[in-house]
Amino acid sequence: MAKNCPDYINDLNDYLDGGVSPELCAEIEAHIGKCQNCRIMVDTLKQTVTLCREGKEEPLPEALETRLRSLLKQRWDQKFGQK
């Protein structure tokens, strides 16, 4: 049975880190060679990894950080319950 885009999604991080088997690597490369959407996703992931590794930390404005932390806590509590 032929694989589709969703079948490769979970393996993309390991693919970029070089952590998949040579067979799966060849499969993914063949797929992204003909699938523009997956190629864009892989390129975007590569750029994100590069920015995270090479980028410098920029502090958020205090009001934005407070708001973001509050929103994240709210979402956490909704999903996992309050602690």
VENURQUI-V172430 format. One record per pair of residues at least 12 apart in sequence whose ideal C-beta (glycine too) atoms are under 10 Angstrom apart, sorted by the first residue. I is the first residue (numbers start at 1). GAP is how many residues later the second one is. Records with the same first field share a line. If there is no record, write none. Layout:
I = GAP / GAP
//
This chain:
2 = 29
3 = 24 / 25 / 28
4 = 27 / 31 / 34
5 = 26 / 27 / 30 / 32 / 33 / 36
7 = 20 / 21 / 24
8 = 12 / 16 / 19 / 20 / 23 / 24 / 27 / 30 / 33 / 34
9 = 29 / 32
11 = 13 / 14 / 16 / 17
12 = 16 / 20 / 26 / 29 / 30 / 33 / 34
13 = 32 / 36
14 = 14
15 = 12 / 13 / 14 / 17 / 27 / 30
16 = 12 / 26 / 29 / 30 / 32 / 33
17 = 32
28 = 14
29 = 13
//
